[in-house]
Amino acid sequence: MDNRVNFDFNLKDNGLSNSLDSINLPRHRWYFYKEGFSPNLVEKAIKESKLNENSLVIDPFNGSGTTTLTASLFGINSIGVEVNPFTHFLSSTKLINYNTKRIKTHKEDLFKAINRQSESPLLTFSTFSEKTKKDKYLFNSDVLNSFEGGWQHTENLSSPKLKKIFQLALIISAMKNCNAKRDGKCLRYRDKWRDNKFGKDSFIESLSNTLDEMVGDIEASNVKGSSKVYNSDIRKVINRTTTIDNFDLCVTSPPYLNTFDYTDIYRPELYLGKFVTGYDSLYKLRLKTVRSHVQAKWKKPLGKEYGAIYTRVLNDISKDKDLLMHKNIPLMIQAYFEDMHKVLQTLKTKCAPKGSLWMVVSNSAYANTEIPLDLILADIGTSVGWRLKEIGVLRNVRKRKTKYSPDINFLRESVIIFENK
C-alpha cells in the first residue's frame, strides 16, 4: 500500500465522484451526464479554498459544466475548456440568464413549426431511422422530422440566448424519444423498443415538460459569477490562452483511461445539433480528444519518464499480449500520461500563489494489471512542481468481470489534491 493514499478520506462514499445527485438540482439536471462528478465536490473545494467573488475557478475538461455552473451560482468567476462541441454547447447553455416571459411567448411558434415538421437530413444516414433499412435504428422518422421542424425554426430567432435554450430543449427531447439509451461506453436499445412507438406527439410532450423545467430553473437560480466556456482542445490552447492565468482553484476530471470514445457515446447529439456533419468531421473530433482510447490513429507518444510506478505497470502490461483487448493499449497508456504531463505542467505555471487543483480520477486495469492512475498522476504532478496535499479515495467501484483482467474485482476513484508551492 502506498501511504500517500488516504483510504479513510472524509469525503469517501458520499457520492461525490458521480453526478447522480445532480438530477434534482436546478440547471444541472437539464441533461444527465453520467461521466460527471457531483456539484457538492466543487462546493467542498470552493469552501476549503476560501474563495470570494474576485476568485477564479477553472475546469480544463469541462464536460457538462459542473464546475463552471457551481462556481457561477456561488457568484464566483469561472472558465471552462471543453473539446466536445455538444457538451460545450450544453455547459454554456446552462449558464444563461434569460427573461422567461420571452421563452413562454415564443414557445407557441416553436410548437407550430414542430407540428409542420421538416424532412431530417439524418433519415437515411447511418443507423438514425428505419429508412436506413437497418434492423435497429435510433429514431423513428416522425421524431426526426418533428425535431428538424423545431430546429429550422430556431435558426431564424434573433436572440442567441433564446436560440440556445430552445435548441438544447430540442436535443433533450429527441434523446428522450430515442430507441436506445446510454449505458456505460455505448448505446443500448431499450427493452421492447419497437413497442414504444415514439413519434410527434411524444416528442412534443417531452419538449413541453423540458421547457417547463428549464423555465422554472432559470427563474429559481440566477447565475451571478462571470463565466465563459471555450470549445477547444486543452492540450493545444493551454500554453496560448491567458484567460486562465492566475486561477485560484481548478476542479476537473480528465477522461478516464478506460478506452471510452466519448465522441461515439454522444454521437446522436453531435449529429442532431449539426456539430458534426459526417464521418470525417467526427473522426477529426476524435483526434482532438485526450488519447484515452484506441479508436483513432493519433500521433504516437514520445515521452516515457513518468515515475517508477508507471514504468513497472507498463512493463507488466506489455509482458502478456494475449491478455490485451487491443494491441495498442500500451501505446494508449503512454500517450495518455504524455497528455496529462503537459496539462499538469502548464496548469502549474498558470495557478495563482496558494492556488489548488482537485482532480477526480479512476484507476484502470489491462492485462490483469491494475493501473493506479492517482499515484502515477501524483508522481507527474510533483515532478512538475505541484505539492501533493492528498490522494483521497472517494469510492471503490466494482469492476465488470472480463477475460482480460479476471482477478481484479474493484477499482478506486480518487481525488488528487495539489497545491501551488
C-alpha positions as CSV (number, residue, x, y, z in Angstrom):
1,M,0.0,0.0,0.0
2,D,1.2,3.5,-0.8
3,N,0.9,5.8,2.2
4,R,0.0,8.7,0.0
5,V,-3.4,7.3,-0.5
6,N,-6.0,8.1,2.2
7,F,-8.4,5.2,2.3
8,D,-10.3,6.9,5.2
9,F,-10.8,10.2,3.3
10,N,-13.5,12.3,5.0
11,L,-15.4,12.6,1.7
12,K,-15.4,8.8,0.9
13,D,-18.7,7.2,-0.1
14,N,-20.6,10.5,-0.2
15,G,-21.4,10.1,-3.9
16,L,-19.0,12.9,-4.9
17,S,-17.3,11.1,-7.8
18,N,-20.5,10.7,-9.8
19,S,-23.3,13.1,-10.9
20,L,-26.3,11.2,-9.5
21,D,-27.2,13.9,-7.0
22,S,-27.4,16.5,-9.9
23,I,-30.6,15.1,-11.2
24,N,-32.6,17.1,-8.7
25,L,-30.5,20.3,-8.9
26,P,-31.7,23.4,-10.9
27,R,-29.8,23.7,-14.3
28,H,-27.5,20.8,-13.5
29,R,-30.5,18.4,-14.2
30,W,-31.2,19.6,-17.7
31,Y,-29.1,16.8,-19.1
32,F,-27.8,13.9,-17.2
33,Y,-24.1,13.5,-17.8
34,K,-23.1,10.1,-16.5
35,E,-19.4,10.9,-16.7
36,G,-19.6,13.9,-14.5
37,F,-18.9,14.4,-10.8
38,S,-21.1,15.9,-8.0
39,P,-21.6,19.7,-7.7
40,N,-21.1,19.1,-4.0
41,L,-17.4,18.2,-4.7
42,V,-17.0,21.7,-6.3
43,E,-18.7,23.3,-3.4
44,K,-16.4,21.5,-0.9
45,A,-13.3,22.6,-2.8
46,I,-14.6,26.2,-3.0
47,K,-15.2,26.4,0.7
48,E,-11.9,24.7,1.6
49,S,-10.1,27.2,-0.7
50,K,-11.9,30.2,0.9
51,L,-12.8,31.8,-2.4
52,N,-14.7,35.0,-2.9
53,E,-16.3,37.0,-5.8
54,N,-12.8,38.0,-7.0
55,S,-11.6,34.5,-7.3
56,L,-11.3,32.4,-10.5
57,V,-12.3,28.7,-10.8
58,I,-11.4,26.8,-13.9
59,D,-12.0,23.3,-15.5
60,P,-9.9,22.3,-18.5
61,F,-12.1,19.2,-19.1
62,N,-15.4,21.0,-18.5
63,G,-17.7,18.3,-19.7
64,S,-21.3,19.2,-18.9
65,G,-20.2,22.2,-16.9
66,T,-20.5,21.1,-13.2
67,T,-17.5,23.2,-12.2
68,T,-18.4,26.3,-14.1
69,L,-22.0,26.2,-13.2
70,T,-21.5,25.5,-9.5
71,A,-18.9,28.3,-9.2
72,S,-21.1,30.8,-11.1
73,L,-24.1,30.0,-8.9
74,F,-21.9,30.9,-5.9
75,G,-21.1,34.2,-7.6
76,I,-17.5,33.2,-8.4
77,N,-15.9,33.7,-11.8
78,S,-15.4,30.6,-13.8
79,I,-13.8,29.4,-17.1
80,G,-14.1,26.1,-18.7
81,V,-12.5,24.5,-21.7
82,E,-14.3,21.6,-23.5
83,V,-13.3,19.8,-26.7
84,N,-16.6,18.1,-27.4
85,P,-18.9,20.7,-29.2
86,F,-22.1,19.2,-27.9
87,T,-21.0,19.2,-24.2
88,H,-19.5,22.7,-24.7
89,F,-22.9,23.8,-26.0
90,L,-24.6,22.1,-23.1
91,S,-22.4,23.6,-20.4
92,S,-22.5,27.1,-21.9
93,T,-26.3,27.0,-22.2
94,K,-26.7,26.0,-18.5
95,L,-25.0,29.4,-17.7
96,I,-27.6,31.5,-19.4
97,N,-29.8,34.0,-17.6
98,Y,-32.8,35.0,-19.6
99,N,-36.2,36.6,-19.5
100,T,-38.5,33.6,-19.1
101,K,-41.5,35.6,-20.3
102,R,-39.9,35.6,-23.8
103,I,-39.5,31.9,-23.7
104,K,-43.1,31.4,-23.0
105,T,-44.1,33.9,-25.7
106,H,-42.0,32.3,-28.4
107,K,-42.9,28.7,-27.4
108,E,-46.1,28.7,-29.3
109,D,-44.4,29.4,-32.7
110,L,-41.8,26.7,-31.9
111,F,-44.6,24.1,-31.4
112,K,-46.3,25.2,-34.7
113,A,-43.1,24.6,-36.6
114,I,-42.7,21.1,-34.9
115,N,-46.3,20.2,-36.0
116,R,-45.5,21.2,-39.6
117,Q,-42.3,19.2,-39.4
118,S,-39.3,19.3,-41.8
119,E,-37.5,16.5,-43.5
120,S,-34.5,15.5,-41.5
121,P,-31.1,15.1,-43.2
122,L,-30.5,12.1,-40.9
123,L,-33.3,9.9,-42.2
124,T,-31.1,7.8,-44.4
125,F,-27.8,8.3,-42.5
126,S,-26.0,5.5,-40.6
127,T,-28.5,4.0,-38.2
128,F,-30.6,7.0,-37.5
129,S,-34.0,5.9,-38.7
130,E,-35.9,3.0,-40.2
131,K,-35.3,4.4,-43.7
132,T,-31.7,3.2,-43.5
133,K,-33.1,-0.3,-43.8
134,K,-31.1,-1.5,-40.7
135,D,-32.5,-4.0,-38.3
136,K,-32.1,-1.4,-35.5
137,Y,-32.3,2.3,-35.7
138,L,-32.0,5.2,-33.2
139,F,-35.1,7.2,-34.0
140,N,-38.4,6.8,-35.7
141,S,-38.6,9.1,-38.7
142,D,-41.6,11.0,-37.1
143,V,-39.3,12.0,-34.2
144,L,-36.5,13.2,-36.5
145,N,-38.8,15.2,-38.7
146,S,-40.5,16.8,-35.7
147,F,-37.1,17.7,-34.3
148,E,-36.0,19.2,-37.6
149,G,-39.1,21.3,-37.9
150,G,-38.3,22.8,-34.5
151,W,-34.6,23.2,-35.2
152,Q,-35.2,25.0,-38.5
153,H,-37.5,27.5,-36.6
154,T,-34.8,28.2,-34.1
155,E,-32.3,29.1,-36.8
156,N,-34.3,32.3,-37.5
157,L,-34.5,33.5,-34.0
158,S,-32.9,36.9,-33.4
159,S,-31.9,36.2,-29.7
160,P,-28.8,33.9,-29.5
161,K,-29.7,33.0,-25.9
162,L,-33.3,32.0,-26.8
163,K,-31.9,30.0,-29.7
164,K,-29.6,28.0,-27.4
165,I,-32.3,27.4,-24.8
166,F,-34.7,26.1,-27.5
167,Q,-32.1,24.0,-29.3
168,L,-30.9,22.3,-26.1
169,A,-34.5,21.6,-25.2
170,L,-35.0,20.0,-28.7
171,I,-31.9,17.8,-28.3
172,I,-33.0,16.7,-24.8
173,S,-36.5,15.8,-26.1
174,A,-35.1,13.9,-29.1
175,M,-33.0,11.8,-26.8
176,K,-36.0,11.1,-24.5
177,N,-37.6,9.7,-27.7
178,C,-34.6,7.7,-28.8
179,N,-34.9,3.9,-29.2
180,A,-31.6,3.5,-27.4
181,K,-30.2,4.9,-24.2
182,R,-26.7,5.4,-22.9
183,D,-25.2,2.5,-21.0
184,G,-21.5,2.7,-20.0
185,K,-19.4,3.1,-23.1
186,C,-22.1,2.5,-25.6
187,L,-25.8,3.0,-26.6
188,R,-28.0,0.0,-25.8
189,Y,-31.5,-0.4,-27.3
190,R,-34.4,-0.1,-24.8
191,D,-36.3,-3.2,-23.9
192,K,-39.1,-3.8,-26.4
193,W,-38.0,-0.6,-28.1
194,R,-40.3,-1.2,-31.1
195,D,-43.3,-1.1,-28.9
196,N,-42.6,2.4,-27.6
197,K,-43.9,4.0,-30.9
198,F,-42.1,7.3,-30.3
199,G,-43.5,10.0,-32.6
200,K,-44.5,13.6,-32.9
201,D,-46.9,13.5,-30.0
202,S,-44.5,12.0,-27.6
203,F,-41.8,14.4,-28.8
204,I,-44.0,17.4,-28.2
205,E,-44.9,16.2,-24.8
206,S,-41.3,15.7,-23.8
207,L,-40.4,19.2,-25.2
208,S,-43.2,20.8,-23.2
209,N,-42.1,19.2,-20.0
210,T,-38.4,20.0,-20.7
211,L,-39.1,23.7,-21.3
212,D,-41.3,24.0,-18.2
213,E,-38.4,22.6,-16.2
214,M,-35.9,24.9,-17.8
215,V,-38.1,28.0,-17.2
216,G,-38.6,27.1,-13.6
217,D,-34.9,26.6,-13.1
218,I,-33.9,29.9,-14.7
219,E,-36.4,31.7,-12.5
220,A,-35.2,29.9,-9.4
221,S,-31.4,30.1,-9.9
222,N,-29.6,33.2,-11.0
223,V,-26.1,32.8,-12.4
224,K,-24.2,35.6,-10.6
225,G,-20.5,35.0,-11.4
226,S,-18.8,35.9,-14.7
227,S,-18.4,32.7,-16.7
228,K,-17.1,31.6,-20.1
229,V,-16.7,28.2,-21.7
230,Y,-14.4,27.7,-24.7
231,N,-14.8,24.9,-27.3
232,S,-11.1,23.9,-27.6
233,D,-8.6,21.1,-27.1
234,I,-7.0,22.0,-23.9
235,R,-3.7,20.3,-25.0
236,K,-3.5,22.8,-27.9
237,V,-4.6,26.0,-26.2
238,I,-3.3,25.7,-22.7
239,N,0.0,27.3,-23.5
240,R,-1.6,30.1,-25.5
241,T,-4.6,31.1,-23.5
242,T,-4.2,33.9,-20.9
243,T,-7.8,33.6,-19.7
244,I,-7.0,31.0,-17.1
245,D,-3.9,32.8,-15.8
246,N,-3.8,33.2,-12.0
247,F,-6.6,30.8,-11.4
248,D,-7.3,30.1,-7.7
249,L,-8.9,26.7,-8.0
250,C,-9.2,24.1,-10.6
251,V,-11.7,21.3,-10.2
252,T,-11.7,18.8,-13.0
253,S,-11.9,15.2,-14.1
254,P,-9.9,14.3,-17.2
255,P,-11.1,11.4,-19.4
256,Y,-10.6,8.1,-17.6
257,L,-8.0,5.7,-19.0
258,N,-10.8,3.3,-20.0
259,T,-10.8,3.2,-23.8
260,F,-14.1,5.1,-23.8
261,D,-14.6,7.1,-27.0
262,Y,-16.8,9.9,-25.7
263,T,-17.4,11.2,-29.3
264,D,-19.1,7.8,-30.0
265,I,-21.1,7.8,-26.8
266,Y,-22.6,11.3,-27.7
267,R,-22.8,10.6,-31.4
268,P,-26.6,11.1,-31.7
269,E,-26.4,14.5,-30.0
270,L,-23.4,15.6,-32.2
271,Y,-25.3,14.8,-35.4
272,L,-28.7,16.2,-34.2
273,G,-27.2,19.5,-33.3
274,K,-25.2,19.8,-36.5
275,F,-21.9,19.8,-34.5
276,V,-20.6,17.2,-36.9
277,T,-21.8,16.6,-40.4
278,G,-20.3,13.3,-41.4
279,Y,-17.8,10.6,-40.6
280,D,-14.8,12.8,-41.5
281,S,-15.7,15.5,-39.1
282,L,-16.5,13.0,-36.3
283,Y,-13.1,11.4,-36.8
284,K,-11.4,14.8,-36.7
285,L,-13.1,15.4,-33.4
286,R,-11.7,12.1,-32.1
287,L,-8.2,13.3,-32.9
288,K,-8.7,16.4,-30.7
289,T,-9.5,14.4,-27.6
290,V,-7.1,13.2,-24.9
291,R,-5.6,9.9,-26.1
292,S,-7.5,7.6,-23.7
293,H,-9.0,5.4,-26.4
294,V,-7.8,3.3,-29.4
295,Q,-10.5,4.4,-31.9
296,A,-8.3,6.8,-33.8
297,K,-4.8,6.8,-35.3
298,W,-3.4,9.6,-33.2
299,K,0.2,10.8,-33.1
300,K,2.4,8.3,-31.4
301,P,3.8,9.3,-28.0
302,L,7.4,10.2,-27.3
303,G,7.6,10.7,-23.5
304,K,8.4,7.7,-21.3
305,E,9.5,9.0,-17.9
306,Y,6.6,9.3,-15.6
307,G,7.9,7.7,-12.4
308,A,8.7,4.2,-11.1
309,I,5.1,3.1,-10.7
310,Y,4.3,4.0,-14.3
311,T,7.4,2.1,-15.6
312,R,6.6,-1.0,-13.6
313,V,2.9,-1.1,-14.6
314,L,3.6,-0.6,-18.3
315,N,6.2,-3.4,-18.3
316,D,3.8,-5.7,-16.6
317,I,1.0,-5.0,-19.1
318,S,3.3,-5.4,-22.1
319,K,4.5,-8.8,-21.0
320,D,1.3,-10.7,-21.6
321,K,-0.1,-9.6,-25.0
322,D,-2.7,-12.4,-25.0
323,L,-4.5,-10.5,-22.3
324,L,-4.6,-7.3,-24.2
325,M,-8.0,-6.4,-25.6
326,H,-6.2,-4.3,-28.3
327,K,-2.6,-4.4,-29.4
328,N,-2.3,-0.6,-29.0
329,I,-3.2,-0.5,-25.3
330,P,0.4,0.1,-24.1
331,L,0.8,2.9,-26.6
332,M,-2.5,4.4,-25.4
333,I,-1.3,4.3,-21.8
334,Q,1.9,6.0,-22.8
335,A,0.1,8.7,-24.8
336,Y,-2.4,9.3,-22.1
337,F,0.2,10.1,-19.5
338,E,2.1,12.2,-22.0
339,D,-1.0,14.3,-22.5
340,M,-1.6,14.6,-18.7
341,H,2.0,15.6,-18.1
342,K,1.6,18.5,-20.5
343,V,-1.7,19.6,-18.9
344,L,-0.3,19.3,-15.3
345,Q,2.9,21.1,-16.2
346,T,1.1,24.1,-17.8
347,L,-1.6,24.4,-15.2
348,K,1.2,24.7,-12.6
349,T,2.5,27.8,-14.5
350,K,-1.0,29.4,-14.6
351,C,-2.0,28.8,-11.0
352,A,-2.1,31.7,-8.6
353,P,0.1,31.6,-5.5
354,K,-1.6,29.4,-2.9
355,G,-4.0,28.1,-5.6
356,S,-5.0,24.5,-5.8
357,L,-6.0,21.7,-8.2
358,W,-8.6,19.0,-7.4
359,M,-8.6,16.2,-10.0
360,V,-11.1,13.3,-9.9
361,V,-9.6,10.1,-11.5
362,S,-10.3,6.4,-11.6
363,N,-7.8,3.5,-11.7
364,S,-7.9,1.2,-14.7
365,A,-7.0,-2.4,-15.4
366,Y,-5.5,-4.0,-18.5
367,A,-3.9,-7.4,-19.0
368,N,-4.8,-8.4,-15.4
369,T,-2.8,-5.4,-14.1
370,E,-4.2,-2.5,-12.2
371,I,-3.1,1.0,-13.2
372,P,-3.0,3.3,-10.2
373,L,-3.8,6.5,-12.0
374,D,-4.0,8.5,-8.9
375,L,-0.4,7.5,-7.9
376,I,1.1,8.0,-11.3
377,L,-0.6,11.4,-11.8
378,A,0.7,12.3,-8.3
379,D,4.2,11.4,-9.4
380,I,3.8,13.5,-12.6
381,G,2.3,16.5,-10.7
382,T,5.1,16.6,-8.1
383,S,7.7,16.2,-10.8
384,V,6.5,19.5,-12.5
385,G,6.3,21.4,-9.3
386,W,3.0,20.8,-7.6
387,R,2.9,20.0,-3.9
388,L,0.8,16.9,-3.3
389,K,-1.6,17.6,-0.4
390,E,-3.7,14.4,-0.5
391,I,-5.0,11.5,-2.5
392,G,-8.4,10.8,-1.1
393,V,-10.4,7.7,-2.0
394,L,-13.9,8.7,-3.0
395,R,-15.3,5.2,-3.5
396,N,-14.4,1.7,-4.7
397,V,-16.2,0.6,-7.8
398,R,-16.9,-3.0,-8.6
399,K,-15.3,-3.9,-11.9
400,R,-17.1,-5.9,-14.5
401,K,-15.6,-9.3,-15.0
402,T,-13.7,-9.8,-18.2
403,K,-11.3,-12.4,-19.6
404,Y,-8.6,-9.8,-19.9
405,S,-8.4,-8.9,-16.2
406,P,-10.1,-11.8,-14.3
407,D,-8.5,-11.2,-11.0
408,I,-9.3,-7.6,-10.5
409,N,-12.7,-7.0,-8.7
410,F,-12.6,-3.4,-7.7
411,L,-11.1,-0.1,-8.9
412,R,-10.9,3.0,-6.8
413,E,-12.0,6.5,-7.7
414,S,-10.0,9.2,-6.0
415,V,-9.5,12.9,-5.9
416,I,-5.9,14.1,-6.1
417,I,-5.4,17.5,-4.4
418,F,-2.4,19.5,-5.4
419,E,-1.3,22.9,-4.0
420,N,0.9,25.5,-5.6
421,K,4.1,25.8,-3.7
